[in-house]
Amino acid sequence: MNAIKLNNGVNFPVVGIGTFMLTPADAENSTREALKMGYRMVDTANAYVNERAVGRGVRESGLKREEVFISTKLWPSEYENDNAVDETLARLGVDYVDLLFIHQPAGNWLAGYRQLEKAYREGKAKAIGISNFEGKYIEELQTKWEIVPQFIQVEAHPYFTQKELRNTLDNYGIKLMSWYPLGHGDKSLMEEPIFEKLGKKYDKSPAQVILRWHTQMGFVVIPGSKNVAHIKDNLDILDFTLTDAEMDEIAKLDKGMRYYHRTDAQLEQFAAWHPKFELA
Ligand SMILES: NC(=O)c1ccc[n+]([C@@H]2O[C@H](COP(=O)([O-])OP(=O)(O)OC[C@H]3O[C@@H](n4cnc5c(N)ncnc54)[C@H](OP(=O)(O)O)[C@@H]3O)[C@@H](O)[C@H]2O)c1
């Protein structure tokens, strides 16, 4: 598995599997099958309410704990819960995670970030990250962090490449992990003629070309899927290289278009919402 070096020296896989909106049964299945076929990273979150299932999938894969990178996220309801990290680890059934995010800049997010820093110092999180902290949020955090995060997880795809944010990230060696890397399955993105053309050239599907583009942009990708054939395809993207001219052509698709528009009112709702965690 290709890896990138984080700003704390950790080598981190460039492709993982995402589990947003997957039921526990699907998340368990996708995690187990992905790891068995060669993935080494899985991304979940308190809010996905499938951490126990992901933990089961990891154990069922037969891999040793240290062979798998587990990424999860504290939800705002947990930012002031001093046991949030331990409870997250207990749901996953592990004694550390490889990457721990705060999920949203909502509620007392600085308390959440302090929890990440504490978990990092205690070895309970091998890397830490911020999710959805673009613009004023990362600017404010920069004046307050004691440990620079290793990752930011944000919406990114060929229609929206996070150009402005990347300037800040480069100053600190923070890596970008793309969510909605395939536009959440959007047909118009996947049916862009350039991806079909390049797919034919490299004998790949449009989705594979898009995912390869992400990795060549220096992004880590976590395409979500409950379809084993897609999961297999999404890993099979590292044996070809798009040329500079092809990367330039794809860059022309950037129209600054997000699929997801978060409002301040939503941030308030996020702060008030408590995930109903799986009991077993
Ligand atoms: N931090 C955040 O706030 C945040 C927000 C959203 C997502 N995320 C993370 O990012 C991950 C990725 O986002 P996402 O899952 O929402 O969107 P995505 O990866 O852009 O797209 C997933 C959709 O694409 C389809 N798909 C996957 N592989 C395909 C392929 N090879 N060919 C055709 N269709 C394919 C999937 O359907 P099938 O199941 O049929 O394959 C699914 O409908 C999430 O799972 C989650 O871990 C984080």
Ligand as a Chemical Component Dictionary entry (heavy atoms), coordinates in Angstrom:
data_LIG
# 
_chem_comp.id                   LIG 
_chem_comp.type                 NON-POLYMER 
_chem_comp.pdbx_formal_charge   0 
_chem_comp.three_letter_code    LIG 
# 
loop_
_chem_comp_atom.comp_id 
_chem_comp_atom.atom_id 
_chem_comp_atom.alt_atom_id 
_chem_comp_atom.type_symbol 
_chem_comp_atom.charge 
_chem_comp_atom.model_Cartn_x 
_chem_comp_atom.model_Cartn_y 
_chem_comp_atom.model_Cartn_z 
_chem_comp_atom.pdbx_ordinal 
LIG N1  N1  N 0  -15.964 14.470 7.781  1  
LIG C1  C1  C 0  -17.142 14.566 7.224  2  
LIG O1  O1  O 0  -17.952 15.454 7.572  3  
LIG C2  C2  C 0  -17.532 13.602 6.167  4  
LIG C3  C3  C 0  -18.670 13.835 5.374  5  
LIG C4  C4  C 0  -18.975 12.893 4.386  6  
LIG C5  C5  C 0  -18.191 11.775 4.225  7  
LIG N2  N2  N 1  -17.091 11.563 5.033  8  
LIG C6  C6  C 0  -16.212 10.380 4.866  9  
LIG O2  O2  O 0  -15.834 10.303 3.504  10 
LIG C7  C7  C 0  -16.199 9.028  2.976  11 
LIG C8  C8  C 0  -16.510 9.156  1.501  12 
LIG O3  O3  O 0  -17.682 9.918  1.292  13 
LIG P1  P1  P 0  -19.034 9.253  0.779  14 
LIG O4  O4  O 0  -18.982 7.798  1.059  15 
LIG O5  O5  O -1 -20.150 9.990  1.366  16 
LIG O6  O6  O 0  -19.035 9.612  -0.770 17 
LIG P2  P2  P 0  -18.179 9.082  -2.025 18 
LIG O7  O7  O 0  -17.084 8.180  -1.576 19 
LIG O8  O8  O 0  -17.841 10.271 -2.845 20 
LIG O9  O9  O 0  -19.265 8.273  -2.836 21 
LIG C9  C9  C 0  -19.897 7.128  -2.328 22 
LIG C10 C10 C 0  -20.933 6.698  -3.343 23 
LIG O10 O10 O 0  -20.268 6.336  -4.554 24 
LIG C11 C11 C 0  -20.583 5.005  -4.903 25 
LIG N3  N3  N 0  -19.345 4.361  -5.367 26 
LIG C12 C12 C 0  -18.275 4.008  -4.627 27 
LIG N4  N4  N 0  -17.316 3.464  -5.387 28 
LIG C13 C13 C 0  -17.795 3.476  -6.665 29 
LIG C14 C14 C 0  -17.269 3.038  -7.899 30 
LIG N5  N5  N 0  -16.066 2.479  -7.990 31 
LIG N6  N6  N 0  -18.036 3.203  -9.004 32 
LIG C15 C15 C 0  -19.268 3.771  -8.922 33 
LIG N7  N7  N 0  -19.828 4.197  -7.782 34 
LIG C16 C16 C 0  -19.083 4.052  -6.646 35 
LIG C17 C17 C 0  -21.119 4.347  -3.654 36 
LIG O11 O11 O 0  -22.128 3.406  -3.965 37 
LIG P3  P3  P 0  -21.906 1.798  -3.684 38 
LIG O12 O12 O 0  -22.099 1.582  -2.217 39 
LIG O13 O13 O 0  -22.952 1.198  -4.539 40 
LIG O14 O14 O 0  -20.507 1.468  -4.145 41 
LIG C18 C18 C 0  -21.745 5.517  -2.902 42 
LIG O15 O15 O 0  -23.080 5.746  -3.349 43 
LIG C19 C19 C 0  -17.377 8.626  3.851  44 
LIG O16 O16 O 0  -17.705 7.264  3.734  45 
LIG C20 C20 C 0  -16.892 9.051  5.205  46 
LIG O17 O17 O 0  -15.976 8.109  5.740  47 
LIG C21 C21 C 0  -16.756 12.476 5.985  48 
# 
loop_
_chem_comp_bond.comp_id 
_chem_comp_bond.atom_id_1 
_chem_comp_bond.atom_id_2 
_chem_comp_bond.value_order 
_chem_comp_bond.pdbx_ordinal 
LIG N1  C1  SING 1  
LIG C1  O1  DOUB 2  
LIG C1  C2  SING 3  
LIG C2  C3  SING 4  
LIG C2  C21 DOUB 5  
LIG C3  C4  DOUB 6  
LIG C4  C5  SING 7  
LIG C5  N2  DOUB 8  
LIG N2  C6  SING 9  
LIG N2  C21 SING 10 
LIG C6  O2  SING 11 
LIG C6  C20 SING 12 
LIG O2  C7  SING 13 
LIG C7  C8  SING 14 
LIG C7  C19 SING 15 
LIG C8  O3  SING 16 
LIG O3  P1  SING 17 
LIG P1  O4  DOUB 18 
LIG P1  O5  SING 19 
LIG P1  O6  SING 20 
LIG O6  P2  SING 21 
LIG P2  O7  DOUB 22 
LIG P2  O8  SING 23 
LIG P2  O9  SING 24 
LIG O9  C9  SING 25 
LIG C9  C10 SING 26 
LIG C10 O10 SING 27 
LIG C10 C18 SING 28 
LIG O10 C11 SING 29 
LIG C11 N3  SING 30 
LIG C11 C17 SING 31 
LIG N3  C12 SING 32 
LIG N3  C16 SING 33 
LIG C12 N4  DOUB 34 
LIG N4  C13 SING 35 
LIG C13 C14 SING 36 
LIG C13 C16 DOUB 37 
LIG C14 N5  SING 38 
LIG C14 N6  DOUB 39 
LIG N6  C15 SING 40 
LIG C15 N7  DOUB 41 
LIG N7  C16 SING 42 
LIG C17 O11 SING 43 
LIG C17 C18 SING 44 
LIG O11 P3  SING 45 
LIG P3  O12 DOUB 46 
LIG P3  O13 SING 47 
LIG P3  O14 SING 48 
LIG C18 O15 SING 49 
LIG C19 O16 SING 50 
LIG C19 C20 SING 51 
LIG C20 O17 SING 52 
# 
